[in-house]
């Protein structure tokens, strides 16, 4: 029985979706938030049974928020649509929230082999997490690349960032609001062939993302 929406913010992730969408557990209704793709992402997603919504404003947060607004179930999950995560690993996160053990369940990336998580992206992530853990006593050790919570609770949190700072603002606001956070290790796999990371694919992308992170923290 479907109890949770799964929002996949996507920009040019068509090749990944062909393999990813058939692997989504039946517990999740897939919402692909298309953020200006030019590779047929929307058509591929619709053909595989996903609900597709479009967000013309560029930015991870913009795509996430549009997907959140389109969700209809009590629970909502988020995951990158590039094939770097196993969607089955969302199930324990969903159960943590559904059972009442946590208000927010997040994944902590564990690379399946060397080279999956470039050094510059890993360092940037570690610095942000260390700051949040020291400054506001955040429980998580990663910037929530996979996460599950109640839809209305997230809307009430009123996350405003529409770029790459969205997950940092979300974690910061959730921690300050007293949310109980559970964290589970999740495998971090190579991206699907034919796709390119907007964040960790280059030092420039990582710097741009880090700038968005620090703008939120400031």
SELUMFI-30461 format. One record per residue (C-alpha): residue number from 1; residue in three letters; z, y, x. Coordinates in Angstrom, 3 decimals, always signed. Each point is the difference from the previous one (the first is absolute). Example, Ala and Ser with C-alpha at 12.3 -4.5 7.8 and 13.67 -1.06 7.14 Angstrom:
2
1,ALA,+7.800,-4.500,+12.300
2,SER,-0.660,+3.440,+1.370
***
This chain:
218
1,UNK,+0.000,+0.000,+0.000
2,UNK,-0.979,+3.406,+1.331
3,UNK,+3.030,+2.243,+0.422
4,UNK,-1.024,+2.406,+2.740
5,UNK,-2.920,+2.226,+0.903
6,UNK,-1.281,-0.140,+3.572
7,UNK,-1.510,+3.273,+1.151
8,UNK,-2.488,-0.244,+2.857
9,UNK,-0.975,+3.424,+1.365
10,UNK,-3.475,-0.523,+1.431
11,UNK,-2.672,+1.869,+1.860
12,UNK,-2.930,-2.103,+1.152
13,UNK,+1.869,-3.301,-0.273
14,UNK,-2.744,-1.905,-1.802
15,UNK,-0.325,-2.810,+2.594
16,UNK,+3.755,-0.582,-0.063
17,UNK,+0.266,-0.050,-3.795
18,UNK,-2.491,-2.860,-0.329
19,UNK,+2.465,-2.307,+1.715
20,UNK,+3.243,+1.701,-1.014
21,UNK,-0.252,+0.363,-3.779
22,UNK,-0.448,-3.719,-0.782
23,UNK,+3.246,-0.651,+1.912
24,UNK,+2.175,+2.370,-2.069
25,UNK,+2.716,-2.003,-1.834
26,UNK,-0.226,-0.036,-3.795
27,UNK,+3.269,+1.979,-0.218
28,UNK,-1.952,+3.134,+0.927
29,UNK,-2.569,+2.080,-1.872
30,UNK,-2.158,+1.649,+2.647
31,UNK,-0.705,+3.731,-0.057
32,UNK,-2.467,+1.120,+2.672
33,UNK,+0.280,+3.719,+0.620
34,UNK,-3.334,+0.940,+1.516
35,UNK,+0.321,+2.999,+2.302
36,UNK,-3.617,+1.009,+0.527
37,UNK,-1.488,-3.298,+1.186
38,UNK,-3.683,-0.206,+0.904
39,UNK,-0.268,-3.741,+0.537
40,UNK,+0.121,-1.297,-3.559
41,UNK,+3.778,-0.500,-0.023
42,UNK,+0.271,+0.936,-3.690
43,UNK,-2.829,-2.300,-1.096
44,UNK,+1.356,-2.923,+1.999
45,UNK,+3.503,+0.502,-1.411
46,UNK,-1.238,+0.172,-3.600
47,UNK,-2.112,-3.077,+0.518
48,UNK,+3.112,-1.887,+1.097
49,UNK,+2.002,+1.086,-3.045
50,UNK,+2.012,+2.943,+1.329
51,UNK,+0.614,+3.222,-1.882
52,UNK,-1.626,+2.780,+2.035
53,UNK,+1.074,+3.626,-0.097
54,UNK,-1.527,+2.778,+2.072
55,UNK,+1.748,+2.730,+1.976
56,UNK,-2.305,+2.610,+1.520
57,UNK,+2.688,+1.799,+1.998
58,UNK,+0.116,-1.560,+3.470
59,UNK,+3.348,-1.410,+1.085
60,UNK,+2.079,-3.154,-0.190
61,UNK,+2.646,+1.635,-2.199
62,UNK,-2.617,+1.279,-2.434
63,UNK,-1.445,-3.498,-0.411
64,UNK,+3.453,-1.562,-0.367
65,UNK,+1.104,+2.499,-2.633
66,UNK,-3.174,-0.435,-2.050
67,UNK,+0.516,-3.755,+0.088
68,UNK,+3.633,+0.427,-1.033
69,UNK,-1.011,+2.092,-3.011
70,UNK,-2.505,-2.684,-1.026
71,UNK,+2.586,-2.791,+0.229
72,UNK,+1.449,-1.247,-3.296
73,UNK,+2.586,-2.656,+0.855
74,UNK,+3.722,+0.445,+0.576
75,UNK,-0.336,-0.830,+3.690
76,UNK,-2.525,+1.298,+2.497
77,UNK,-0.946,-1.215,+3.470
78,UNK,-2.031,+1.643,+2.741
79,UNK,-1.925,-1.540,+2.860
80,UNK,-2.889,+0.947,+2.267
81,UNK,-3.302,-1.438,-1.142
82,UNK,-1.395,-0.703,+3.464
83,UNK,+0.934,-3.674,+0.189
84,UNK,+2.817,+0.523,+2.501
85,UNK,+2.659,-1.402,-2.357
86,UNK,+0.438,-3.252,-1.905
87,UNK,+0.465,+0.958,-3.672
88,UNK,+2.163,-3.086,-0.578
89,UNK,+2.673,+1.714,+2.080
90,UNK,+0.403,+2.555,-2.790
91,UNK,+1.618,-2.651,-2.205
92,UNK,+3.418,-0.022,+1.760
93,UNK,-0.023,+3.807,-0.029
94,UNK,-0.683,+0.031,-3.738
95,UNK,+2.790,-2.496,-0.580
96,UNK,+2.474,+2.163,+1.941
97,UNK,-0.638,+2.877,-2.418
98,UNK,-0.435,-2.062,-3.161
99,UNK,+3.286,-1.827,+0.624
100,UNK,+1.906,+3.240,+0.496
101,UNK,+0.801,-0.639,+3.662
102,UNK,-1.880,+3.123,+1.032
103,UNK,-1.523,+3.165,-1.410
104,UNK,-2.692,-0.015,+2.671
105,UNK,-1.262,-3.006,+1.961
106,UNK,-2.104,+0.616,+3.097
107,UNK,-1.833,-2.026,+2.617
108,UNK,+0.654,+0.247,+3.719
109,UNK,-3.155,-0.688,+2.014
110,UNK,+0.031,-2.910,+2.426
111,UNK,-3.373,-0.242,+1.825
112,UNK,-1.408,-3.520,-0.068
113,UNK,-1.428,+0.480,+3.500
114,UNK,-0.254,+2.609,+2.724
115,UNK,-2.368,+2.904,-0.526
116,UNK,+0.325,+0.092,-3.781
117,UNK,+2.248,+3.070,+0.025
118,UNK,-1.250,+2.516,+2.615
119,UNK,+2.648,+1.442,+2.300
120,UNK,-0.507,+3.593,-1.151
121,UNK,+0.488,-0.920,-3.665
122,UNK,+3.040,-2.149,+0.789
123,UNK,+1.648,+2.788,+2.046
124,UNK,-0.635,+2.597,-2.700
125,UNK,+1.459,-2.271,-2.664
126,UNK,+3.071,-0.749,+2.129
127,UNK,+0.734,+3.684,+0.608
128,UNK,-0.143,+0.892,-3.682
129,UNK,+2.130,-2.980,-1.011
130,UNK,+2.594,+0.754,+2.694
131,UNK,+0.274,+3.580,-1.218
132,UNK,+0.476,-1.067,-3.627
133,UNK,+2.527,-2.693,+0.873
134,UNK,+2.052,+2.398,+2.094
135,UNK,-0.323,+3.085,-2.204
136,UNK,+0.426,-1.429,-3.509
137,UNK,+1.139,-3.590,+0.683
138,UNK,-3.174,-1.553,-1.400
139,UNK,+0.200,-3.807,-0.071
140,UNK,-3.669,-0.827,+0.659
141,UNK,-1.590,-0.580,+3.420
142,UNK,-3.632,+0.726,-0.976
143,UNK,-1.881,+2.597,-2.043
144,UNK,-0.303,-2.320,-3.006
145,UNK,-3.631,-1.181,+0.296
146,UNK,+0.816,-2.487,-2.785
147,UNK,+2.477,+1.081,-2.667
148,UNK,+1.134,-0.769,-3.549
149,UNK,+2.126,+2.014,-2.405
150,UNK,+0.233,+0.967,-3.656
151,UNK,-2.881,+2.214,-1.055
152,UNK,+2.032,+2.560,-1.954
153,UNK,+2.612,+0.283,+2.724
154,UNK,-2.714,+0.855,+2.526
155,UNK,-1.490,+2.598,-2.331
156,UNK,+3.465,+1.517,-0.428
157,UNK,+0.344,+0.186,+3.790
158,UNK,-2.796,+2.605,-0.129
159,UNK,-1.673,-0.654,+3.351
160,UNK,-2.232,+2.995,+0.718
161,UNK,-1.887,-0.775,+3.203
162,UNK,-3.626,-0.972,-0.569
163,UNK,-0.949,-0.869,+3.567
164,UNK,+1.384,-2.531,+2.472
165,UNK,+3.522,+1.381,-0.330
166,UNK,+0.400,-1.609,-3.432
167,UNK,+1.914,-3.142,+1.096
168,UNK,+2.332,+2.037,+2.214
169,UNK,+0.846,+2.391,-2.833
170,UNK,+0.458,-2.951,-2.366
171,UNK,+2.418,-1.772,+2.355
172,UNK,+1.876,+3.204,+0.690
173,UNK,+0.416,+0.856,-3.685
174,UNK,+0.896,-3.565,-0.957
175,UNK,+2.697,-0.138,+2.688
176,UNK,+1.472,+3.358,-0.968
177,UNK,-0.034,-1.075,-3.667
178,UNK,+2.138,-3.016,+0.869
179,UNK,-2.616,-2.681,-0.620
180,UNK,+0.916,-3.471,+1.225
181,UNK,-2.689,-1.120,+2.430
182,UNK,-0.847,-3.578,+0.985
183,UNK,-2.284,-0.741,+2.911
184,UNK,-1.902,-3.190,+0.812
185,UNK,-2.236,-0.887,+2.921
186,UNK,-3.697,-0.186,-0.896
187,UNK,-2.871,-1.186,+2.150
188,UNK,-2.300,+2.722,+1.352
189,UNK,-3.520,-1.350,+0.450
190,UNK,-3.228,+1.420,+1.434
191,UNK,-1.967,+2.141,-2.416
192,UNK,-2.972,-1.550,-1.732
193,UNK,-3.277,+0.256,+1.893
194,UNK,-2.083,+2.958,-1.082
195,UNK,+2.974,+2.282,-0.637
196,UNK,+1.682,+2.592,+2.216
197,UNK,+3.529,+1.366,-0.128
198,UNK,+0.354,+3.677,-0.823
199,UNK,+3.416,+0.005,+1.701
200,UNK,+0.302,-2.454,+2.883
201,UNK,-3.700,-0.327,+0.758
202,UNK,+0.192,+2.803,+2.548
203,UNK,+2.503,+2.154,+1.847
204,UNK,-1.379,+2.996,-1.919
205,UNK,+0.683,-1.716,-3.321
206,UNK,+3.538,-0.856,+1.053
207,UNK,+0.670,+3.582,+1.122
208,UNK,-1.308,+1.346,-3.302
209,UNK,+2.230,-2.402,-1.903
210,UNK,+3.041,+0.849,+2.126
211,UNK,-0.612,+3.664,-0.740
212,UNK,+0.090,-0.748,-3.736
213,UNK,+3.222,-1.994,+0.491
214,UNK,+1.756,+2.792,+1.859
215,UNK,-1.160,+2.610,-2.501
216,UNK,+1.799,-1.945,-2.723
217,UNK,+3.147,-0.378,+2.092
218,UNK,+0.024,+3.704,+0.793
***
